[in-house]
Amino acid sequence: MFETFRAPRHRKIIKVTAIAPWRWWNMSVDTLGIWLVKPGHEDDFVQAWRDMAARTRKEFPDGKAVLMHDRDVPNRFISTEHWDSFDQIERWRASTAYTEGVQSNRDIVQHFEPHTLDETAAVG
């Protein structure tokens, strides 16, 4: 079951499922990673993440990756990146930049949760 929505003039007409009608105006996708680093390896992790982000930037130059440090949990980091499409995320997750980057962190990361998110609401 599809419904047609007319997007603003600079966007083409797209079809989306009736389950998620809010997505007509923004088809971009974000990734979010939650990293729990072994205590004492926080600086090593930040450098390894920067290296992975730099390799990713070579293959996907339009992206902007951000790494944030949780003030309440000293060994937890959150990474985000905005993508143009889910297909682009799939290509990134299959790339050597991603697979080797995650693999190289195995010795210093206790737990890693990758997430793929669709924007559903925004203010401002």
Biopython code that builds the backbone (N, CA, C, O; Angstrom):
import numpy as np
from Bio.PDB.StructureBuilder import StructureBuilder

atoms = [
    (1, "MET", "N", (0.850, -1.161, 0.000)),
    (1, "MET", "CA", (0.000, 0.000, 0.000)),
    (1, "MET", "C", (0.906, 1.237, 0.000)),
    (1, "MET", "O", (1.723, 1.413, 0.904)),
    (2, "PHE", "N", (0.757, 2.087, -1.011)),
    (2, "PHE", "CA", (1.571, 3.281, -1.132)),
    (2, "PHE", "C", (0.685, 4.508, -1.226)),
    (2, "PHE", "O", (-0.433, 4.447, -1.737)),
    (3, "GLU", "N", (1.191, 5.611, -0.732)),
    (3, "GLU", "CA", (0.542, 6.901, -0.890)),
    (3, "GLU", "C", (1.531, 7.829, -1.554)),
    (3, "GLU", "O", (2.734, 7.723, -1.315)),
    (4, "THR", "N", (1.054, 8.730, -2.377)),
    (4, "THR", "CA", (1.932, 9.683, -3.032)),
    (4, "THR", "C", (1.867, 11.009, -2.303)),
    (4, "THR", "O", (0.786, 11.510, -1.991)),
    (5, "PHE", "N", (3.028, 11.569, -2.037)),
    (5, "PHE", "CA", (3.127, 12.861, -1.381)),
    (5, "PHE", "C", (3.880, 13.799, -2.296)),
    (5, "PHE", "O", (4.846, 13.387, -2.939)),
    (6, "ARG", "N", (3.462, 15.051, -2.370)),
    (6, "ARG", "CA", (4.193, 16.034, -3.152)),
    (6, "ARG", "C", (5.148, 16.754, -2.213)),
    (6, "ARG", "O", (4.742, 17.419, -1.260)),
    (7, "ALA", "N", (6.401, 16.600, -2.511)),
    (7, "ALA", "CA", (7.441, 17.228, -1.699)),
    (7, "ALA", "C", (7.596, 18.689, -2.125)),
    (7, "ALA", "O", (7.038, 19.082, -3.149)),
    (8, "PRO", "N", (8.333, 19.502, -1.374)),
    (8, "PRO", "CA", (8.595, 20.879, -1.793)),
    (8, "PRO", "C", (9.179, 20.921, -3.203)),
    (8, "PRO", "O", (9.688, 19.912, -3.692)),
    (9, "ARG", "N", (9.111, 22.074, -3.854)),
    (9, "ARG", "CA", (9.485, 22.205, -5.266)),
    (9, "ARG", "C", (10.851, 21.642, -5.619)),
    (9, "ARG", "O", (11.026, 21.098, -6.709)),
    (10, "HIS", "N", (11.810, 21.757, -4.735)),
    (10, "HIS", "CA", (13.163, 21.289, -5.039)),
    (10, "HIS", "C", (13.316, 19.777, -4.876)),
    (10, "HIS", "O", (14.389, 19.233, -5.137)),
    (11, "ARG", "N", (12.261, 19.101, -4.450)),
    (11, "ARG", "CA", (12.301, 17.648, -4.288)),
    (11, "ARG", "C", (11.367, 17.000, -5.296)),
    (11, "ARG", "O", (10.369, 17.595, -5.702)),
    (12, "LYS", "N", (11.691, 15.796, -5.693)),
    (12, "LYS", "CA", (10.817, 15.079, -6.613)),
    (12, "LYS", "C", (9.685, 14.397, -5.857)),
    (12, "LYS", "O", (9.746, 14.255, -4.636)),
    (13, "ILE", "N", (8.669, 13.981, -6.570)),
    (13, "ILE", "CA", (7.572, 13.253, -5.954)),
    (13, "ILE", "C", (8.072, 11.844, -5.655)),
    (13, "ILE", "O", (8.685, 11.195, -6.502)),
    (14, "ILE", "N", (7.803, 11.388, -4.450)),
    (14, "ILE", "CA", (8.248, 10.060, -4.052)),
    (14, "ILE", "C", (7.071, 9.290, -3.482)),
    (14, "ILE", "O", (6.066, 9.883, -3.089)),
    (15, "LYS", "N", (7.191, 7.997, -3.437)),
    (15, "LYS", "CA", (6.166, 7.160, -2.826)),
    (15, "LYS", "C", (6.735, 6.532, -1.574)),
    (15, "LYS", "O", (7.858, 6.028, -1.576)),
    (16, "VAL", "N", (5.964, 6.564, -0.510)),
    (16, "VAL", "CA", (6.383, 5.944, 0.736)),
    (16, "VAL", "C", (5.241, 5.081, 1.255)),
    (16, "VAL", "O", (4.087, 5.275, 0.872)),
    (17, "THR", "N", (5.553, 4.158, 2.100)),
    (17, "THR", "CA", (4.507, 3.309, 2.655)),
    (17, "THR", "C", (3.641, 4.109, 3.603)),
    (17, "THR", "O", (4.082, 5.102, 4.182)),
    (18, "ALA", "N", (2.421, 3.673, 3.753)),
    (18, "ALA", "CA", (1.491, 4.355, 4.651)),
    (18, "ALA", "C", (1.924, 4.222, 6.107)),
    (18, "ALA", "O", (1.456, 4.977, 6.959)),
    (19, "ILE", "N", (2.804, 3.282, 6.402)),
    (19, "ILE", "CA", (3.267, 3.081, 7.775)),
    (19, "ILE", "C", (4.127, 4.254, 8.241)),
    (19, "ILE", "O", (4.100, 4.618, 9.417)),
    (20, "ALA", "N", (4.882, 4.839, 7.327)),
    (20, "ALA", "CA", (5.801, 5.918, 7.709)),
    (20, "ALA", "C", (5.606, 7.147, 6.829)),
    (20, "ALA", "O", (6.521, 7.506, 6.088)),
    (21, "PRO", "N", (4.461, 7.799, 6.880)),
    (21, "PRO", "CA", (4.205, 8.927, 5.980)),
    (21, "PRO", "C", (5.057, 10.153, 6.248)),
    (21, "PRO", "O", (5.171, 11.011, 5.372)),
    (22, "TRP", "N", (5.665, 10.272, 7.433)),
    (22, "TRP", "CA", (6.477, 11.437, 7.751)),
    (22, "TRP", "C", (7.765, 11.476, 6.945)),
    (22, "TRP", "O", (8.402, 12.528, 6.885)),
    (23, "ARG", "N", (8.174, 10.386, 6.329)),
    (23, "ARG", "CA", (9.477, 10.322, 5.681)),
    (23, "ARG", "C", (9.505, 10.999, 4.310)),
    (23, "ARG", "O", (10.579, 11.076, 3.713)),
    (24, "TRP", "N", (8.401, 11.485, 3.788)),
    (24, "TRP", "CA", (8.408, 12.091, 2.457)),
    (24, "TRP", "C", (9.308, 13.303, 2.382)),
    (24, "TRP", "O", (9.867, 13.583, 1.321)),
    (25, "TRP", "N", (9.465, 14.028, 3.465)),
    (25, "TRP", "CA", (10.207, 15.275, 3.433)),
    (25, "TRP", "C", (11.673, 15.097, 3.744)),
    (25, "TRP", "O", (12.460, 16.012, 3.499)),
    (26, "ASN", "N", (12.073, 13.955, 4.276)),
    (26, "ASN", "CA", (13.478, 13.766, 4.626)),
    (26, "ASN", "C", (13.818, 12.291, 4.515)),
    (26, "ASN", "O", (13.510, 11.510, 5.415)),
    (27, "MET", "N", (14.443, 11.912, 3.432)),
    (27, "MET", "CA", (14.760, 10.512, 3.213)),
    (27, "MET", "C", (16.174, 10.170, 3.673)),
    (27, "MET", "O", (16.642, 9.061, 3.418)),
    (28, "SER", "N", (16.855, 11.076, 4.331)),
    (28, "SER", "CA", (18.206, 10.800, 4.805)),
    (28, "SER", "C", (18.154, 9.901, 6.043)),
    (28, "SER", "O", (17.114, 9.738, 6.680)),
    (29, "VAL", "N", (19.296, 9.337, 6.351)),
    (29, "VAL", "CA", (19.398, 8.365, 7.433)),
    (29, "VAL", "C", (20.633, 8.699, 8.265)),
    (29, "VAL", "O", (21.595, 9.268, 7.749)),
    (30, "ASP", "N", (20.610, 8.351, 9.540)),
    (30, "ASP", "CA", (21.753, 8.568, 10.410)),
    (30, "ASP", "C", (22.198, 7.250, 11.025)),
    (30, "ASP", "O", (21.406, 6.324, 11.207)),
    (31, "THR", "N", (23.482, 7.192, 11.338)),
    (31, "THR", "CA", (23.983, 6.055, 12.106)),
    (31, "THR", "C", (24.419, 6.560, 13.467)),
    (31, "THR", "O", (24.840, 7.706, 13.625)),
    (32, "LEU", "N", (24.306, 5.677, 14.444)),
    (32, "LEU", "CA", (24.709, 5.992, 15.802)),
    (32, "LEU", "C", (25.418, 4.754, 16.347)),
    (32, "LEU", "O", (24.906, 3.639, 16.245)),
    (33, "GLY", "N", (26.580, 4.959, 16.916)),
    (33, "GLY", "CA", (27.310, 3.861, 17.533)),
    (33, "GLY", "C", (27.503, 4.137, 19.004)),
    (33, "GLY", "O", (27.868, 5.247, 19.391)),
    (34, "ILE", "N", (27.263, 3.143, 19.820)),
    (34, "ILE", "CA", (27.510, 3.253, 21.254)),
    (34, "ILE", "C", (28.692, 2.331, 21.554)),
    (34, "ILE", "O", (28.628, 1.120, 21.346)),
    (35, "TRP", "N", (29.757, 2.931, 22.041)),
    (35, "TRP", "CA", (31.019, 2.233, 22.280)),
    (35, "TRP", "C", (31.310, 2.225, 23.770)),
    (35, "TRP", "O", (31.356, 3.289, 24.388)),
    (36, "LEU", "N", (31.506, 1.072, 24.355)),
    (36, "LEU", "CA", (31.936, 0.953, 25.736)),
    (36, "LEU", "C", (33.386, 0.474, 25.694)),
    (36, "LEU", "O", (33.671, -0.664, 25.321)),
    (37, "VAL", "N", (34.284, 1.357, 26.081)),
    (37, "VAL", "CA", (35.724, 1.135, 25.965)),
    (37, "VAL", "C", (36.275, 0.582, 27.275)),
    (37, "VAL", "O", (35.835, 0.965, 28.359)),
    (38, "LYS", "N", (37.235, -0.314, 27.160)),
    (38, "LYS", "CA", (37.877, -0.834, 28.373)),
    (38, "LYS", "C", (38.525, 0.326, 29.123)),
    (38, "LYS", "O", (39.238, 1.131, 28.524)),
    (39, "PRO", "N", (38.280, 0.418, 30.441)),
    (39, "PRO", "CA", (38.847, 1.516, 31.229)),
    (39, "PRO", "C", (40.362, 1.625, 31.039)),
    (39, "PRO", "O", (41.083, 0.628, 31.017)),
    (40, "GLY", "N", (40.813, 2.868, 30.903)),
    (40, "GLY", "CA", (42.233, 3.125, 30.700)),
    (40, "GLY", "C", (42.648, 3.186, 29.240)),
    (40, "GLY", "O", (43.791, 3.528, 28.936)),
    (41, "HIS", "N", (41.725, 2.856, 28.323)),
    (41, "HIS", "CA", (42.037, 2.851, 26.885)),
    (41, "HIS", "C", (41.272, 3.934, 26.116)),
    (41, "HIS", "O", (41.169, 3.874, 24.891)),
    (42, "GLU", "N", (40.745, 4.909, 26.832)),
    (42, "GLU", "CA", (39.923, 5.938, 26.196)),
    (42, "GLU", "C", (40.702, 6.724, 25.138)),
    (42, "GLU", "O", (40.185, 6.952, 24.044)),
    (43, "ASP", "N", (41.915, 7.136, 25.438)),
    (43, "ASP", "CA", (42.717, 7.898, 24.470)),
    (43, "ASP", "C", (43.062, 7.047, 23.254)),
    (43, "ASP", "O", (43.044, 7.539, 22.126)),
    (44, "ASP", "N", (43.377, 5.761, 23.481)),
    (44, "ASP", "CA", (43.662, 4.848, 22.368)),
    (44, "ASP", "C", (42.439, 4.718, 21.463)),
    (44, "ASP", "O", (42.555, 4.700, 20.237)),
    (45, "PHE", "N", (41.271, 4.627, 22.089)),
    (45, "PHE", "CA", (40.047, 4.494, 21.305)),
    (45, "PHE", "C", (39.789, 5.736, 20.465)),
    (45, "PHE", "O", (39.457, 5.627, 19.285)),
    (46, "VAL", "N", (39.936, 6.908, 21.056)),
    (46, "VAL", "CA", (39.699, 8.151, 20.320)),
    (46, "VAL", "C", (40.606, 8.214, 19.092)),
    (46, "VAL", "O", (40.154, 8.593, 18.012)),
    (47, "GLN", "N", (41.869, 7.849, 19.243)),
    (47, "GLN", "CA", (42.788, 7.865, 18.102)),
    (47, "GLN", "C", (42.380, 6.824, 17.051)),
    (47, "GLN", "O", (42.409, 7.108, 15.854)),
    (48, "ALA", "N", (42.005, 5.633, 17.495)),
    (48, "ALA", "CA", (41.574, 4.591, 16.552)),
    (48, "ALA", "C", (40.306, 5.019, 15.821)),
    (48, "ALA", "O", (40.163, 4.762, 14.625)),
    (49, "TRP", "N", (39.385, 5.670, 16.529)),
    (49, "TRP", "CA", (38.151, 6.139, 15.889)),
    (49, "TRP", "C", (38.463, 7.226, 14.862)),
    (49, "TRP", "O", (37.893, 7.235, 13.771)),
    (50, "ARG", "N", (39.365, 8.139, 15.210)),
    (50, "ARG", "CA", (39.772, 9.187, 14.254)),
    (50, "ARG", "C", (40.370, 8.561, 12.990)),
    (50, "ARG", "O", (40.080, 9.000, 11.877)),
    (51, "ASP", "N", (41.201, 7.540, 13.166)),
    (51, "ASP", "CA", (41.795, 6.861, 12.015)),
    (51, "ASP", "C", (40.712, 6.225, 11.138)),
    (51, "ASP", "O", (40.759, 6.327, 9.912)),
    (52, "MET", "N", (39.733, 5.567, 11.776)),
    (52, "MET", "CA", (38.642, 4.946, 11.027)),
    (52, "MET", "C", (37.815, 6.012, 10.305)),
    (52, "MET", "O", (37.427, 5.818, 9.153)),
    (53, "ALA", "N", (37.546, 7.122, 10.968)),
    (53, "ALA", "CA", (36.772, 8.209, 10.356)),
    (53, "ALA", "C", (37.526, 8.819, 9.174)),
    (53, "ALA", "O", (36.913, 9.165, 8.164)),
    (54, "ALA", "N", (38.841, 8.953, 9.291)),
    (54, "ALA", "CA", (39.641, 9.504, 8.185)),
    (54, "ALA", "C", (39.612, 8.567, 6.986)),
    (54, "ALA", "O", (39.505, 9.026, 5.849)),
    (55, "ARG", "N", (39.707, 7.255, 7.222)),
    (55, "ARG", "CA", (39.624, 6.289, 6.111)),
    (55, "ARG", "C", (38.230, 6.309, 5.489)),
    (55, "ARG", "O", (38.085, 6.202, 4.271)),
    (56, "THR", "N", (37.214, 6.447, 6.328)),
    (56, "THR", "CA", (35.841, 6.527, 5.818)),
    (56, "THR", "C", (35.675, 7.764, 4.950)),
    (56, "THR", "O", (35.037, 7.703, 3.899)),
    (57, "ARG", "N", (36.235, 8.871, 5.373)),
    (57, "ARG", "CA", (36.106, 10.139, 4.634)),
    (57, "ARG", "C", (36.691, 10.040, 3.228)),
    (57, "ARG", "O", (36.203, 10.694, 2.306)),
    (58, "LYS", "N", (37.725, 9.233, 3.059)),
    (58, "LYS", "CA", (38.305, 9.049, 1.725)),
    (58, "LYS", "C", (37.322, 8.382, 0.779)),
    (58, "LYS", "O", (37.261, 8.737, -0.399)),
    (59, "GLU", "N", (36.551, 7.419, 1.274)),
    (59, "GLU", "CA", (35.576, 6.710, 0.442)),
    (59, "GLU", "C", (34.230, 7.421, 0.366)),
    (59, "GLU", "O", (33.517, 7.304, -0.631)),
    (60, "PHE", "N", (33.882, 8.158, 1.422)),
    (60, "PHE", "CA", (32.592, 8.854, 1.510)),
    (60, "PHE", "C", (32.858, 10.298, 1.925)),
    (60, "PHE", "O", (32.642, 10.656, 3.083)),
    (61, "PRO", "N", (33.326, 11.133, 0.993)),
    (61, "PRO", "CA", (33.807, 12.478, 1.342)),
    (61, "PRO", "C", (32.742, 13.462, 1.804)),
    (61, "PRO", "O", (33.086, 14.488, 2.393)),
    (62, "ASP", "N", (31.482, 13.194, 1.565)),
    (62, "ASP", "CA", (30.440, 14.159, 1.927)),
    (62, "ASP", "C", (29.959, 14.034, 3.364)),
    (62, "ASP", "O", (29.211, 14.887, 3.842)),
    (63, "GLY", "N", (30.372, 12.996, 4.050)),
    (63, "GLY", "CA", (29.867, 12.753, 5.398)),
    (63, "GLY", "C", (30.590, 13.564, 6.459)),
    (63, "GLY", "O", (31.698, 14.057, 6.251)),
    (64, "LYS", "N", (29.934, 13.687, 7.599)),
    (64, "LYS", "CA", (30.551, 14.320, 8.765)),
    (64, "LYS", "C", (30.317, 13.386, 9.945)),
    (64, "LYS", "O", (29.180, 13.169, 10.364)),
    (65, "ALA", "N", (31.392, 12.842, 10.469)),
    (65, "ALA", "CA", (31.301, 11.949, 11.609)),
    (65, "ALA", "C", (31.628, 12.727, 12.879)),
    (65, "ALA", "O", (32.493, 13.603, 12.880)),
    (66, "VAL", "N", (30.923, 12.393, 13.960)),
    (66, "VAL", "CA", (31.130, 13.066, 15.240)),
    (66, "VAL", "C", (31.266, 11.990, 16.318)),
    (66, "VAL", "O", (30.489, 11.037, 16.364)),
    (67, "LEU", "N", (32.262, 12.160, 17.177)),
    (67, "LEU", "CA", (32.434, 11.279, 18.330)),
    (67, "LEU", "C", (32.220, 12.107, 19.589)),
    (67, "LEU", "O", (32.827, 13.164, 19.762)),
    (68, "MET", "N", (31.353, 11.616, 20.462)),
    (68, "MET", "CA", (31.058, 12.310, 21.712)),
    (68, "MET", "C", (31.416, 11.416, 22.892)),
    (68, "MET", "O", (31.298, 10.193, 22.824)),
    (69, "HIS", "N", (31.851, 12.047, 23.964)),
    (69, "HIS", "CA", (32.249, 11.344, 25.182)),
    (69, "HIS", "C", (31.178, 11.573, 26.235)),
    (69, "HIS", "O", (30.793, 12.712, 26.498)),
    (70, "ASP", "N", (30.701, 10.503, 26.832)),
    (70, "ASP", "CA", (29.664, 10.589, 27.858)),
    (70, "ASP", "C", (30.284, 11.087, 29.162)),
    (70, "ASP", "O", (31.197, 10.454, 29.691)),
    (71, "ARG", "N", (29.803, 12.204, 29.681)),
    (71, "ARG", "CA", (30.340, 12.774, 30.923)),
    (71, "ARG", "C", (30.005, 11.920, 32.147)),
    (71, "ARG", "O", (30.740, 11.919, 33.135)),
    (72, "ASP", "N", (28.888, 11.195, 32.070)),
    (72, "ASP", "CA", (28.452, 10.404, 33.222)),
    (72, "ASP", "C", (29.078, 9.015, 33.277)),
    (72, "ASP", "O", (29.212, 8.435, 34.355)),
    (73, "VAL", "N", (29.458, 8.482, 32.125)),
    (73, "VAL", "CA", (30.080, 7.156, 32.048)),
    (73, "VAL", "C", (31.404, 7.351, 31.313)),
    (73, "VAL", "O", (31.420, 7.409, 30.084)),
    (74, "PRO", "N", (32.513, 7.453, 32.044)),
    (74, "PRO", "CA", (33.798, 7.855, 31.458)),
    (74, "PRO", "C", (34.309, 6.986, 30.308)),
    (74, "PRO", "O", (35.096, 7.457, 29.487)),
    (75, "ASN", "N", (33.879, 5.735, 30.237)),
    (75, "ASN", "CA", (34.381, 4.877, 29.164)),
    (75, "ASN", "C", (33.333, 4.623, 28.071)),
    (75, "ASN", "O", (33.471, 3.688, 27.282)),
    (76, "ARG", "N", (32.274, 5.469, 28.028)),
    (76, "ARG", "CA", (31.265, 5.328, 26.970)),
    (76, "ARG", "C", (31.393, 6.486, 25.985)),
    (76, "ARG", "O", (31.497, 7.651, 26.371)),
    (77, "PHE", "N", (31.381, 6.129, 24.702)),
    (77, "PHE", "CA", (31.443, 7.093, 23.615)),
    (77, "PHE", "C", (30.267, 6.841, 22.681)),
    (77, "PHE", "O", (29.806, 5.710, 22.525)),
    (78, "ILE", "N", (29.793, 7.918, 22.064)),
    (78, "ILE", "CA", (28.697, 7.849, 21.099)),
    (78, "ILE", "C", (29.196, 8.462, 19.801)),
    (78, "ILE", "O", (29.724, 9.574, 19.796)),
    (79, "SER", "N", (29.030, 7.737, 18.701)),
    (79, "SER", "CA", (29.409, 8.286, 17.390)),
    (79, "SER", "C", (28.167, 8.428, 16.532)),
    (79, "SER", "O", (27.248, 7.612, 16.606)),
    (80, "THR", "N", (28.148, 9.476, 15.713)),
    (80, "THR", "CA", (27.029, 9.701, 14.798)),
    (80, "THR", "C", (27.564, 10.111, 13.439)),
    (80, "THR", "O", (28.645, 10.687, 13.316)),
    (81, "GLU", "N", (26.770, 9.797, 12.419)),
    (81, "GLU", "CA", (27.071, 10.272, 11.077)),
    (81, "GLU", "C", (25.768, 10.366, 10.298)),
    (81, "GLU", "O", (24.882, 9.523, 10.436)),
    (82, "HIS", "N", (25.671, 11.390, 9.491)),
    (82, "HIS", "CA", (24.501, 11.630, 8.655)),
    (82, "HIS", "C", (24.789, 11.094, 7.250)),
    (82, "HIS", "O", (25.865, 11.335, 6.703)),
    (83, "TRP", "N", (23.844, 10.377, 6.674)),
    (83, "TRP", "CA", (24.019, 9.751, 5.362)),
    (83, "TRP", "C", (22.881, 10.156, 4.437)),
    (83, "TRP", "O", (21.796, 10.525, 4.887)),
    (84, "ASP", "N", (23.147, 10.080, 3.138)),
    (84, "ASP", "CA", (22.128, 10.415, 2.143)),
    (84, "ASP", "C", (21.106, 9.308, 1.950)),
    (84, "ASP", "O", (19.969, 9.575, 1.559)),
    (85, "SER", "N", (21.500, 8.060, 2.221)),
    (85, "SER", "CA", (20.587, 6.943, 1.976)),
    (85, "SER", "C", (21.015, 5.723, 2.785)),
    (85, "SER", "O", (22.144, 5.636, 3.268)),
    (86, "PHE", "N", (20.089, 4.793, 2.918)),
    (86, "PHE", "CA", (20.400, 3.537, 3.581)),
    (86, "PHE", "C", (21.404, 2.731, 2.752)),
    (86, "PHE", "O", (22.257, 2.039, 3.309)),
    (87, "ASP", "N", (21.302, 2.820, 1.434)),
    (87, "ASP", "CA", (22.244, 2.141, 0.544)),
    (87, "ASP", "C", (23.675, 2.603, 0.824)),
    (87, "ASP", "O", (24.600, 1.791, 0.825)),
    (88, "GLN", "N", (23.856, 3.877, 1.058)),
    (88, "GLN", "CA", (25.180, 4.416, 1.371)),
    (88, "GLN", "C", (25.709, 3.825, 2.691)),
    (88, "GLN", "O", (26.900, 3.535, 2.806)),
    (89, "ILE", "N", (24.841, 3.650, 3.664)),
    (89, "ILE", "CA", (25.238, 3.041, 4.935)),
    (89, "ILE", "C", (25.660, 1.593, 4.716)),
    (89, "ILE", "O", (26.666, 1.141, 5.265)),
    (90, "GLU", "N", (24.893, 0.875, 3.918)),
    (90, "GLU", "CA", (25.248, -0.518, 3.635)),
    (90, "GLU", "C", (26.608, -0.619, 2.954)),
    (90, "GLU", "O", (27.401, -1.503, 3.279)),
    (91, "ARG", "N", (26.882, 0.283, 2.012)),
    (91, "ARG", "CA", (28.184, 0.281, 1.343)),
    (91, "ARG", "C", (29.297, 0.619, 2.332)),
    (91, "ARG", "O", (30.377, 0.031, 2.275)),
    (92, "TRP", "N", (29.039, 1.559, 3.234)),
    (92, "TRP", "CA", (30.043, 1.914, 4.242)),
    (92, "TRP", "C", (30.310, 0.743, 5.181)),
    (92, "TRP", "O", (31.465, 0.432, 5.472)),
    (93, "ARG", "N", (29.258, 0.098, 5.653)),
    (93, "ARG", "CA", (29.450, -1.013, 6.585)),
    (93, "ARG", "C", (30.123, -2.221, 5.922)),
    (93, "ARG", "O", (30.677, -3.071, 6.620)),
    (94, "ALA", "N", (30.085, -2.310, 4.611)),
    (94, "ALA", "CA", (30.785, -3.370, 3.887)),
    (94, "ALA", "C", (32.201, -2.950, 3.493)),
    (94, "ALA", "O", (32.984, -3.775, 3.022)),
    (95, "SER", "N", (32.535, -1.672, 3.683)),
    (95, "SER", "CA", (33.843, -1.160, 3.263)),
    (95, "SER", "C", (34.950, -1.606, 4.210)),
    (95, "SER", "O", (34.701, -1.958, 5.363)),
    (96, "THR", "N", (36.175, -1.584, 3.697)),
    (96, "THR", "CA", (37.320, -1.929, 4.541)),
    (96, "THR", "C", (37.531, -0.878, 5.634)),
    (96, "THR", "O", (38.004, -1.208, 6.722)),
    (97, "ALA", "N", (37.191, 0.364, 5.360)),
    (97, "ALA", "CA", (37.338, 1.411, 6.382)),
    (97, "ALA", "C", (36.542, 1.049, 7.627)),
    (97, "ALA", "O", (37.034, 1.194, 8.745)),
    (98, "TYR", "N", (35.320, 0.580, 7.439)),
    (98, "TYR", "CA", (34.468, 0.216, 8.571)),
    (98, "TYR", "C", (34.883, -1.125, 9.183)),
    (98, "TYR", "O", (35.115, -1.214, 10.389)),
    (99, "THR", "N", (34.974, -2.156, 8.359)),
    (99, "THR", "CA", (35.252, -3.491, 8.897)),
    (99, "THR", "C", (36.611, -3.559, 9.589)),
    (99, "THR", "O", (36.732, -4.139, 10.668)),
    (100, "GLU", "N", (37.628, -2.969, 8.972)),
    (100, "GLU", "CA", (38.950, -2.973, 9.600)),
    (100, "GLU", "C", (38.987, -2.038, 10.818)),
    (100, "GLU", "O", (39.677, -2.318, 11.798)),
    (101, "GLY", "N", (38.248, -0.938, 10.749)),
    (101, "GLY", "CA", (38.204, -0.019, 11.881)),
    (101, "GLY", "C", (37.580, -0.654, 13.108)),
    (101, "GLY", "O", (38.111, -0.530, 14.212)),
    (102, "VAL", "N", (36.451, -1.337, 12.926)),
    (102, "VAL", "CA", (35.800, -2.016, 14.047)),
    (102, "VAL", "C", (36.696, -3.153, 14.548)),
    (102, "VAL", "O", (36.848, -3.345, 15.755)),
    (103, "GLN", "N", (37.281, -3.896, 13.622)),
    (103, "GLN", "CA", (38.158, -5.009, 13.991)),
    (103, "GLN", "C", (39.374, -4.523, 14.790)),
    (103, "GLN", "O", (39.776, -5.168, 15.759)),
    (104, "SER", "N", (39.951, -3.404, 14.394)),
    (104, "SER", "CA", (41.152, -2.904, 15.080)),
    (104, "SER", "C", (40.861, -2.446, 16.503)),
    (104, "SER", "O", (41.777, -2.333, 17.317)),
    (105, "ASN", "N", (39.603, -2.185, 16.805)),
    (105, "ASN", "CA", (39.216, -1.746, 18.156)),
    (105, "ASN", "C", (38.882, -2.897, 19.094)),
    (105, "ASN", "O", (38.610, -2.665, 20.272)),
    (106, "ARG", "N", (38.894, -4.109, 18.611)),
    (106, "ARG", "CA", (38.448, -5.254, 19.427)),
    (106, "ARG", "C", (39.174, -5.386, 20.757)),
    (106, "ARG", "O", (38.574, -5.775, 21.759)),
    (107, "ASP", "N", (40.443, -5.068, 20.770)),
    (107, "ASP", "CA", (41.220, -5.236, 22.007)),
    (107, "ASP", "C", (40.928, -4.157, 23.051)),
    (107, "ASP", "O", (41.222, -4.345, 24.232)),
    (108, "ILE", "N", (40.355, -3.033, 22.629)),
    (108, "ILE", "CA", (40.131, -1.935, 23.577)),
    (108, "ILE", "C", (38.650, -1.621, 23.804)),
    (108, "ILE", "O", (38.318, -0.783, 24.641)),
    (109, "VAL", "N", (37.760, -2.289, 23.063)),
    (109, "VAL", "CA", (36.318, -2.042, 23.197)),
    (109, "VAL", "C", (35.655, -3.245, 23.857)),
    (109, "VAL", "O", (35.812, -4.379, 23.403)),
    (110, "GLN", "N", (34.913, -2.988, 24.934)),
    (110, "GLN", "CA", (34.171, -4.056, 25.615)),
    (110, "GLN", "C", (32.893, -4.397, 24.871)),
    (110, "GLN", "O", (32.511, -5.563, 24.767)),
    (111, "HIS", "N", (32.232, -3.362, 24.353)),
    (111, "HIS", "CA", (30.929, -3.566, 23.724)),
    (111, "HIS", "C", (30.695, -2.475, 22.685)),
    (111, "HIS", "O", (31.033, -1.313, 22.907)),
    (112, "PHE", "N", (30.113, -2.857, 21.549)),
    (112, "PHE", "CA", (29.789, -1.909, 20.488)),
    (112, "PHE", "C", (28.395, -2.201, 19.970)),
    (112, "PHE", "O", (28.077, -3.343, 19.637)),
    (113, "GLU", "N", (27.555, -1.165, 19.901)),
    (113, "GLU", "CA", (26.193, -1.273, 19.373)),
    (113, "GLU", "C", (26.024, -0.324, 18.202)),
    (113, "GLU", "O", (25.959, 0.887, 18.411)),
    (114, "PRO", "N", (25.951, -0.832, 16.966)),
    (114, "PRO", "CA", (25.653, 0.042, 15.824)),
    (114, "PRO", "C", (24.135, 0.174, 15.635)),
    (114, "PRO", "O", (23.400, -0.803, 15.776)),
    (115, "HIS", "N", (23.684, 1.365, 15.320)),
    (115, "HIS", "CA", (22.265, 1.620, 15.095)),
    (115, "HIS", "C", (22.080, 2.423, 13.803)),
    (115, "HIS", "O", (22.945, 3.210, 13.418)),
    (116, "THR", "N", (20.946, 2.213, 13.149)),
    (116, "THR", "CA", (20.560, 2.984, 11.973)),
    (116, "THR", "C", (19.240, 3.673, 12.308)),
    (116, "THR", "O", (18.280, 3.026, 12.727)),
    (117, "LEU", "N", (19.204, 4.995, 12.117)),
    (117, "LEU", "CA", (18.063, 5.782, 12.588)),
    (117, "LEU", "C", (17.453, 6.622, 11.471)),
    (117, "LEU", "O", (18.163, 7.166, 10.626)),
    (118, "ASP", "N", (16.132, 6.717, 11.483)),
    (118, "ASP", "CA", (15.403, 7.619, 10.597)),
    (118, "ASP", "C", (14.909, 8.793, 11.414)),
    (118, "ASP", "O", (14.357, 8.614, 12.499)),
    (119, "GLU", "N", (15.105, 9.989, 10.901)),
    (119, "GLU", "CA", (14.579, 11.165, 11.599)),
    (119, "GLU", "C", (13.073, 11.152, 11.531)),
    (119, "GLU", "O", (12.500, 10.937, 10.463)),
    (120, "THR", "N", (12.421, 11.381, 12.660)),
    (120, "THR", "CA", (10.966, 11.379, 12.684)),
    (120, "THR", "C", (10.384, 12.731, 13.077)),
    (120, "THR", "O", (9.222, 13.009, 12.783)),
    (121, "ALA", "N", (11.162, 13.564, 13.729)),
    (121, "ALA", "CA", (10.683, 14.893, 14.102)),
    (121, "ALA", "C", (11.871, 15.796, 14.348)),
    (121, "ALA", "O", (12.937, 15.339, 14.761)),
    (122, "ALA", "N", (11.683, 17.081, 14.093)),
    (122, "ALA", "CA", (12.740, 18.067, 14.329)),
    (122, "ALA", "C", (12.089, 19.392, 14.721)),
    (122, "ALA", "O", (10.998, 19.721, 14.257)),
    (123, "VAL", "N", (12.765, 20.134, 15.567)),
    (123, "VAL", "CA", (12.300, 21.452, 15.978)),
    (123, "VAL", "C", (13.461, 22.410, 15.794)),
    (123, "VAL", "O", (14.572, 22.132, 16.246)),
    (124, "GLY", "N", (13.218, 23.534, 15.137)),
    (124, "GLY", "CA", (14.255, 24.536, 14.959)),
    (124, "GLY", "C", (15.112, 24.362, 13.747)),
    (124, "GLY", "O", (16.018, 25.161, 13.512)),
]
sb = StructureBuilder()
sb.init_structure("model")
sb.init_model(0)
sb.init_chain("A")
sb.init_seg("    ")
for serial, (resi, resn, name, xyz) in enumerate(atoms, 1):
    if name == "N":
        sb.init_residue(resn, " ", resi, " ")
    sb.init_atom(name, np.array(xyz, "f"), 0.0, 1.0, " ", f" {name:<3s}", serial, name[0])
structure = sb.get_structure()
